[in-house]
Amino acid sequence: MAVEQSLQLSSSTCDDDGHPGRTGTLWSCIAYIITAVIGAGVLSLAWSTAQLGWIAGPVCLLLFAIVTHVSAFLLSDCYRSPDPVTGTRNHCYMDAVRRNLGWKHAWFCSLFQNLSFYGCAIAYVITTSTSMRAIQKSNCYHKKGHNASCDYGHTLYMLIFGVVEIFMSQIPDFHNMEMLSVIAALMSFSYAFIGFGLGFGKVIENGRIKGSITGVPAANIADKMWLVFQALGDIAFSYPYTIILLEIQDTLKSPPPENKTMKKASMIAIFVITFFYLCCGCFGYAAFGNATPGNLLTGFGFYEPYWLIDFANACIILHLVGGYQIYSQPVFAVVERWFRKKFPGSRFVNSTYSLKLPMLPPVEMNLFRLCFRTAYVVSTTIIAMIFPYFNQVLGLLGALSFWPLAIYFPVEMYFIQMKIGPWTKKWIVLRTFSLVCLIVSILGFIGSVEGLISARLG
């Protein structure tokens, strides 16, 4: 009787896949999405809007929001296969691709996905060091005047952030990050709202709306095209979160069905994100016009109130500490799962040790996890030191991952999942949608590569 009762208790605390009962809710899901999306990208949107002008800029922001919503809608139905409500769980993006499209597609998906995660980590190192440096520059300008020479390097700040992330990377997995994601989401709201408020205040101070229909002028048509293409890449980086959507969906409790909760969370999150993006992008451009900085809060279009600039950049730093983990944990999970499967008898890979620190609860340590994750953080920090170019790196990452991960794979899986035949109305619409996004992705990639090469050689 005791054994039977124990078994009943055990089964009631586990989900249908044997995993400990998931506890994620609609609101934790929204927090994860906002943490993942409102990051380094929001800071470049004023610059992107400036390159595109007053019509194309806001229209592109809205169109990318619609594309992201469609992509999230398609992918959320692929969490379970073959049925989106009762089928077998796909714990991550690559599991869904492998089950729906086969191993060949899964290999390419894994390559693009992990490159994208790794690139995001590099971008976050660059952005965090820029914000750390901006705090020091803001205080310098306040004390010595706006014309003072307040130049600081970025290497030290990147090293500091790297050390912090080495410790943060010891968080075991996504399921232990709910509180970190909530804090990070609050920080992202804070600095996005401050950026919007400062831009709005600057417009009021100027007494007019700056900017033009065609955006920032360039020396020739070719230069203008490169800047427009790079702006598209920056916006592409700012929106999609489909590469971690299924990992987020895997944290949700059921009932209600996970796909239903994810669709609702995506709609709310994208609405909130788009509002802030339009405010930051449009008011930033309206405030500075052709002089719009590449990074709204660190380019020093704003000098006062200096304490508010410092607070906004502190929020960015705290947010990106969590954002770095949001994008790195899936990479950690893939690599560590592969090594556990490959070396099941290795104590170095599989054994855990309890470490007791003063005034803290015991910490479960794994030697392989410690070594691999430390090496991962070190490598992202080193690459960020070599290529510390904010807008160009963001544009390149956005263009590289936008079409394959946010569009192609979700569309192809949706065809399989919903049994949509060739040349049907829905098939033609989604194929056209995919082709248009591919063209945008190629243009963004070309512009960002040109910008990165020019910045490095310059």
C-alpha positions as CSV (number, residue, x, y, z in Angstrom):
1,M,0.0,0.0,0.0
2,A,2.8,2.4,0.9
3,V,4.6,1.6,-2.3
4,E,1.5,2.1,-4.4
5,Q,0.8,5.4,-2.7
6,S,4.4,6.5,-3.3
7,L,4.1,5.6,-7.0
8,Q,0.9,7.6,-7.3
9,L,2.5,10.6,-5.6
10,S,5.6,10.3,-7.9
11,S,3.4,10.1,-11.1
12,S,1.3,13.1,-10.0
13,T,4.4,15.3,-9.7
14,C,5.7,14.4,-13.2
15,D,4.5,15.3,-16.6
16,D,3.6,12.9,-19.4
17,D,7.3,12.6,-20.4
18,G,8.6,11.8,-17.0
19,H,9.9,15.3,-16.5
20,P,9.3,16.9,-13.1
21,G,6.0,18.8,-13.2
22,R,6.4,22.1,-15.2
23,T,5.3,25.2,-13.4
24,G,5.6,27.9,-16.1
25,T,2.6,30.2,-16.6
26,L,1.4,32.8,-19.1
27,W,3.1,35.6,-17.2
28,S,6.5,33.8,-16.7
29,C,6.3,33.0,-20.5
30,I,5.8,36.7,-21.3
31,A,8.7,37.5,-19.0
32,Y,11.0,35.0,-20.8
33,I,10.0,36.5,-24.3
34,I,10.5,40.1,-23.2
35,T,13.8,39.2,-21.7
36,A,14.9,37.5,-24.9
37,V,13.7,40.1,-27.3
38,I,14.1,43.5,-25.7
39,G,17.9,43.5,-25.5
40,A,20.8,44.9,-27.4
41,G,18.6,45.4,-30.5
42,V,16.3,48.1,-29.0
43,L,19.3,50.4,-28.6
44,S,20.0,50.4,-32.4
45,L,16.4,51.1,-33.5
46,A,16.6,54.9,-33.5
47,W,19.7,54.6,-35.8
48,S,17.9,52.1,-38.0
49,T,14.8,54.3,-38.3
50,A,17.2,57.2,-39.2
51,Q,18.6,55.3,-42.1
52,L,15.2,54.3,-43.4
53,G,13.4,57.6,-42.9
54,W,10.0,58.5,-41.6
55,I,7.9,56.2,-43.8
56,A,10.0,53.1,-44.3
57,G,11.3,53.1,-40.7
58,P,8.1,52.7,-38.7
59,V,6.6,50.5,-41.5
60,C,9.6,48.1,-41.3
61,L,9.2,48.0,-37.5
62,L,5.5,47.0,-37.8
63,L,6.2,44.5,-40.6
64,F,8.9,42.7,-38.6
65,A,6.5,42.6,-35.7
66,I,3.9,40.9,-37.9
67,V,6.5,38.5,-39.3
68,T,7.6,37.6,-35.8
69,H,4.0,36.9,-34.7
70,V,3.3,34.7,-37.7
71,S,6.5,32.8,-37.1
72,A,5.7,32.3,-33.4
73,F,2.2,31.2,-34.2
74,L,3.4,28.5,-36.7
75,L,6.2,27.2,-34.4
76,S,4.1,27.0,-31.2
77,D,2.0,24.3,-32.9
78,C,5.2,22.2,-33.4
79,Y,5.9,21.8,-29.7
80,R,4.1,18.5,-29.8
81,S,4.1,16.0,-32.7
82,P,2.2,14.8,-34.6
83,D,-0.7,16.4,-32.8
84,P,-0.1,20.0,-31.4
85,V,-2.1,19.2,-28.2
86,T,-1.7,15.5,-27.4
87,G,1.5,14.5,-29.3
88,T,5.0,13.8,-28.1
89,R,6.8,16.8,-26.7
90,N,9.7,18.4,-28.6
91,H,11.8,19.8,-25.8
92,C,13.8,22.2,-28.0
93,Y,13.8,23.7,-31.5
94,M,16.1,21.0,-32.9
95,D,14.0,18.2,-31.6
96,A,11.0,19.6,-33.5
97,V,13.0,20.0,-36.7
98,R,14.4,16.4,-36.5
99,R,11.0,14.9,-35.8
100,N,9.2,16.8,-38.5
101,L,11.8,17.3,-41.2
102,G,14.5,14.6,-40.6
103,W,18.1,14.5,-39.6
104,K,19.6,16.4,-42.5
105,H,17.4,19.5,-41.8
106,A,18.1,19.0,-38.1
107,W,21.9,19.2,-38.7
108,F,21.6,22.5,-40.6
109,C,19.1,23.8,-38.0
110,S,21.6,23.0,-35.2
111,L,24.4,24.8,-37.0
112,F,22.4,28.0,-37.5
113,Q,20.7,27.9,-34.1
114,N,23.9,27.5,-32.1
115,L,25.8,30.0,-34.3
116,S,22.9,32.4,-33.6
117,F,23.0,31.8,-29.8
118,Y,26.8,32.2,-29.8
119,G,26.6,35.4,-31.8
120,C,23.9,36.8,-29.5
121,A,26.3,36.1,-26.5
122,I,29.0,38.0,-28.3
123,A,26.7,40.9,-29.1
124,Y,25.7,41.1,-25.4
125,V,29.3,41.3,-24.3
126,I,29.8,44.2,-26.7
127,T,26.6,45.9,-25.5
128,T,27.3,45.5,-21.8
129,S,30.8,46.8,-22.0
130,T,29.5,49.8,-24.0
131,S,26.9,50.5,-21.2
132,M,29.6,50.2,-18.5
133,R,31.8,52.6,-20.4
134,A,28.8,55.0,-20.9
135,I,28.3,55.3,-17.2
136,Q,31.9,56.3,-16.7
137,K,31.7,58.8,-19.6
138,S,28.4,60.2,-18.4
139,N,29.9,61.0,-15.0
140,C,33.0,62.5,-16.7
141,Y,30.9,64.8,-18.9
142,H,28.9,65.9,-15.9
143,K,32.0,66.8,-13.9
144,K,34.2,68.2,-16.7
145,G,31.7,69.5,-19.3
146,H,30.3,68.1,-22.6
147,N,33.4,69.0,-24.6
148,A,35.8,67.1,-22.3
149,S,37.9,64.3,-23.6
150,C,36.2,61.3,-21.8
151,D,37.6,58.4,-23.8
152,Y,37.7,54.9,-22.2
153,G,38.6,51.5,-23.6
154,H,36.2,48.6,-23.7
155,T,38.5,45.7,-22.8
156,L,38.3,46.0,-19.0
157,Y,34.5,46.1,-19.1
158,M,34.3,43.1,-21.3
159,L,36.5,41.1,-18.9
160,I,34.4,42.2,-15.9
161,F,31.2,41.0,-17.7
162,G,32.9,37.8,-18.7
163,V,33.9,37.0,-15.1
164,V,30.3,37.6,-14.0
165,E,28.9,35.3,-16.7
166,I,31.3,32.5,-15.7
167,F,29.5,32.4,-12.4
168,M,26.0,33.0,-13.8
169,S,26.6,30.1,-16.3
170,Q,26.7,27.6,-13.5
171,I,22.8,27.9,-13.3
172,P,21.9,24.3,-14.3
173,D,19.2,24.9,-16.9
174,F,16.3,27.0,-18.2
175,H,14.0,25.6,-15.5
176,N,16.1,27.3,-12.8
177,M,16.0,30.8,-14.4
178,E,12.4,32.0,-13.8
179,M,13.3,34.7,-11.2
180,L,16.4,35.8,-13.2
181,S,14.1,36.3,-16.3
182,V,11.5,38.3,-14.3
183,I,14.3,40.6,-13.1
184,A,15.8,40.9,-16.5
185,A,12.3,41.7,-18.0
186,L,11.8,44.5,-15.5
187,M,15.2,45.9,-16.4
188,S,14.4,45.9,-20.1
189,F,11.1,47.7,-19.5
190,S,13.0,50.3,-17.4
191,Y,15.7,51.2,-20.0
192,A,13.3,51.0,-22.9
193,F,10.9,53.4,-21.1
194,I,13.8,55.7,-20.2
195,G,15.0,55.8,-23.8
196,F,11.5,56.6,-25.0
197,G,11.2,59.3,-22.3
198,L,14.5,60.9,-23.1
199,G,13.7,61.0,-26.8
200,F,10.3,62.5,-26.1
201,G,11.8,65.1,-23.8
202,K,14.4,66.0,-26.4
203,V,11.7,66.5,-29.1
204,I,9.9,68.9,-26.7
205,E,13.1,70.7,-26.0
206,N,13.9,71.1,-29.7
207,G,10.4,72.3,-30.4
208,R,10.2,70.3,-33.6
209,I,10.5,66.8,-35.1
210,K,13.7,66.2,-36.9
211,G,14.3,63.8,-39.7
212,S,13.1,63.3,-43.3
213,I,11.2,61.0,-45.5
214,T,14.3,59.5,-47.0
215,G,16.4,59.3,-43.8
216,V,20.0,60.2,-43.3
217,P,21.7,61.3,-46.5
218,A,24.8,59.5,-47.8
219,A,27.7,60.4,-50.1
220,N,26.3,58.3,-52.9
221,I,23.6,55.8,-53.7
222,A,25.8,52.8,-53.0
223,D,26.6,54.0,-49.4
224,K,22.9,54.7,-48.8
225,M,22.0,51.2,-49.9
226,W,24.6,49.7,-47.5
227,L,23.2,51.7,-44.6
228,V,19.6,50.7,-45.5
229,F,20.5,47.1,-45.8
230,Q,22.4,47.2,-42.4
231,A,19.4,48.9,-40.8
232,L,17.2,46.0,-42.0
233,G,19.7,43.6,-40.4
234,D,19.5,45.5,-37.1
235,I,15.7,45.3,-37.1
236,A,15.8,41.6,-37.9
237,F,18.1,41.1,-34.9
238,S,15.7,43.0,-32.7
239,Y,12.6,40.9,-33.0
240,P,12.6,37.2,-33.6
241,Y,12.8,34.8,-30.6
242,T,11.7,31.7,-32.4
243,I,15.1,30.1,-31.8
244,I,14.3,29.7,-28.2
245,L,10.5,29.6,-28.4
246,L,10.1,25.9,-27.9
247,E,12.6,25.9,-25.0
248,I,10.4,28.6,-23.4
249,Q,7.2,26.6,-24.2
250,D,8.8,23.5,-22.6
251,T,8.6,25.3,-19.2
252,L,4.8,25.7,-19.4
253,K,2.4,23.7,-17.3
254,S,-0.5,22.0,-18.9
255,P,-3.6,22.3,-18.9
256,P,-4.3,24.6,-20.7
257,P,-2.5,23.3,-23.8
258,E,1.0,24.7,-24.1
259,N,0.5,25.9,-27.7
260,K,-2.6,27.9,-26.6
261,T,-0.7,29.6,-23.7
262,M,2.3,30.3,-26.0
263,K,0.2,31.9,-28.7
264,K,-1.5,34.2,-26.1
265,A,1.9,35.0,-24.5
266,S,3.4,35.8,-27.9
267,M,0.6,38.1,-28.9
268,I,0.8,40.1,-25.6
269,A,4.6,40.2,-25.6
270,I,4.9,41.3,-29.3
271,F,2.3,44.0,-28.7
272,V,4.3,45.4,-25.7
273,I,7.6,45.0,-27.5
274,T,6.4,46.7,-30.7
275,F,5.0,49.7,-28.7
276,F,8.4,50.2,-27.0
277,Y,10.3,49.7,-30.3
278,L,8.2,52.3,-32.1
279,C,8.6,54.7,-29.2
280,C,12.4,54.3,-28.9
281,G,13.0,54.2,-32.7
282,C,10.7,57.1,-33.7
283,F,11.3,59.4,-30.8
284,G,15.1,58.8,-31.0
285,Y,15.0,59.8,-34.6
286,A,12.7,62.7,-34.0
287,A,15.1,64.0,-31.3
288,F,18.4,63.8,-33.3
289,G,17.5,63.5,-37.0
290,N,20.6,62.9,-39.1
291,A,22.8,62.9,-36.0
292,T,21.0,59.9,-34.4
293,P,23.6,57.8,-32.6
294,G,24.1,54.1,-33.3
295,N,23.3,53.3,-29.7
296,L,20.5,55.5,-28.2
297,L,21.7,55.4,-24.6
298,T,25.5,55.2,-25.0
299,G,26.0,57.4,-28.1
300,F,25.8,60.6,-26.0
301,G,23.0,62.4,-27.7
302,F,21.8,62.7,-24.1
303,Y,24.0,64.2,-21.4
304,E,21.5,65.2,-18.7
305,P,20.1,64.2,-16.4
306,Y,23.3,62.2,-16.0
307,W,22.0,60.1,-13.2
308,L,19.1,58.9,-15.3
309,I,21.6,57.9,-18.1
310,D,23.6,56.0,-15.5
311,F,20.5,54.3,-14.2
312,A,19.3,53.3,-17.7
313,N,22.7,51.8,-18.6
314,A,22.8,50.0,-15.2
315,C,19.4,48.5,-16.2
316,I,20.9,47.4,-19.6
317,I,23.8,45.7,-17.8
318,L,21.5,43.8,-15.4
319,H,19.2,42.8,-18.2
320,L,22.0,41.5,-20.4
321,V,23.4,39.4,-17.5
322,G,20.1,37.5,-17.7
323,G,19.8,37.8,-21.5
324,Y,23.2,36.2,-22.0
325,Q,22.0,33.2,-20.1
326,I,18.7,33.0,-22.0
327,Y,20.6,32.6,-25.2
328,S,23.5,30.5,-23.8
329,Q,21.6,27.9,-21.8
330,P,20.3,26.1,-24.9
331,V,23.9,25.7,-26.2
332,F,24.9,24.4,-22.9
333,A,22.1,21.9,-22.9
334,V,22.9,20.5,-26.4
335,V,26.6,20.1,-25.7
336,E,26.2,18.6,-22.3
337,R,23.5,16.2,-23.4
338,W,25.7,15.0,-26.2
339,F,28.7,14.4,-23.9
340,R,26.5,12.5,-21.3
341,K,25.2,10.2,-24.1
342,K,28.7,9.7,-25.5
343,F,30.5,9.1,-22.2
344,P,27.9,7.6,-19.8
345,G,30.5,6.1,-17.5
346,S,32.7,9.3,-17.2
347,R,32.7,10.8,-13.7
348,F,34.1,14.0,-15.1
349,V,31.0,14.4,-17.3
350,N,28.3,12.9,-15.1
351,S,29.2,13.3,-11.4
352,T,28.0,16.2,-9.4
353,Y,29.5,17.5,-6.2
354,S,27.9,19.6,-3.5
355,L,29.7,22.8,-2.7
356,K,28.8,24.7,0.5
357,L,29.6,28.4,0.5
358,P,29.2,30.6,3.6
359,M,25.7,32.1,4.0
360,L,24.5,30.4,0.8
361,P,22.6,27.2,0.1
362,P,24.6,24.2,-1.2
363,V,25.5,24.4,-4.9
364,E,25.6,21.4,-7.1
365,M,28.8,21.5,-9.2
366,N,29.7,19.4,-12.2
367,L,33.3,19.5,-13.4
368,F,32.5,19.2,-17.1
369,R,29.9,21.9,-16.9
370,L,32.3,24.2,-15.1
371,C,35.1,23.7,-17.7
372,F,32.9,23.9,-20.8
373,R,30.8,26.8,-19.8
374,T,33.8,28.8,-18.6
375,A,35.6,28.1,-22.0
376,Y,32.4,29.2,-23.8
377,V,32.2,32.6,-21.9
378,V,35.9,33.2,-22.4
379,S,35.6,32.6,-26.2
380,T,32.7,35.0,-26.6
381,T,34.5,37.7,-24.6
382,I,37.7,37.3,-26.8
383,I,35.7,37.6,-30.0
384,A,33.8,40.7,-28.7
385,M,37.2,42.3,-28.0
386,I,38.3,41.7,-31.6
387,F,35.1,43.0,-33.2
388,P,33.6,45.6,-30.8
389,Y,31.3,47.1,-33.5
390,F,27.8,47.4,-32.1
391,N,25.5,48.1,-35.1
392,Q,27.5,46.0,-37.6
393,V,27.6,42.9,-35.4
394,L,23.9,43.2,-34.6
395,G,23.0,43.6,-38.3
396,L,25.1,40.6,-39.3
397,L,23.7,38.3,-36.6
398,G,20.1,39.4,-37.4
399,A,20.5,38.8,-41.2
400,L,22.3,35.5,-40.7
401,S,19.7,33.9,-38.5
402,F,16.5,35.6,-39.5
403,W,15.4,33.6,-42.5
404,P,16.5,30.1,-41.7
405,L,15.5,30.0,-38.1
406,A,12.6,32.4,-37.8
407,I,11.0,31.7,-41.2
408,Y,12.2,28.6,-43.2
409,F,12.1,25.9,-40.5
410,P,8.9,27.1,-38.8
411,V,7.1,27.2,-42.2
412,E,8.4,23.8,-43.3
413,M,7.4,22.2,-40.0
414,Y,4.0,23.7,-40.2
415,F,3.4,22.2,-43.6
416,I,4.2,18.7,-42.2
417,Q,2.4,19.2,-38.9
418,M,-0.8,20.5,-40.5
419,K,-0.5,18.2,-43.6
420,I,-0.7,21.2,-46.0
421,G,-0.4,20.0,-49.6
422,P,1.6,21.7,-52.4
423,W,-0.1,24.5,-54.4
424,T,-2.9,24.9,-51.9
425,K,-3.9,28.5,-51.0
426,K,-2.1,28.3,-47.6
427,W,1.0,26.7,-49.2
428,I,1.3,29.5,-51.8
429,V,0.9,32.2,-49.2
430,L,3.5,30.8,-46.8
431,R,5.9,30.0,-49.6
432,T,5.7,33.7,-50.8
433,F,6.1,34.9,-47.2
434,S,9.2,32.8,-46.9
435,L,10.7,34.0,-50.2
436,V,10.2,37.7,-49.4
437,C,11.8,37.2,-46.0
438,L,14.8,35.4,-47.6
439,I,15.4,38.4,-49.9
440,V,15.3,40.8,-46.9
441,S,17.7,38.5,-45.0
442,I,20.2,38.5,-47.9
443,L,20.1,42.3,-48.3
444,G,20.6,42.7,-44.5
445,F,23.6,40.3,-44.6
446,I,25.2,42.1,-47.5
447,G,24.9,45.5,-45.9
448,S,26.1,44.3,-42.5
449,V,29.2,42.5,-43.9
450,E,30.1,45.7,-45.8
451,G,29.7,47.7,-42.7
452,L,31.8,45.3,-40.6
453,I,34.6,45.2,-43.1
454,S,34.6,49.0,-43.4
455,A,34.6,49.5,-39.6
456,R,37.5,47.0,-39.2
457,L,39.6,48.4,-41.9
458,G,38.8,52.0,-40.9
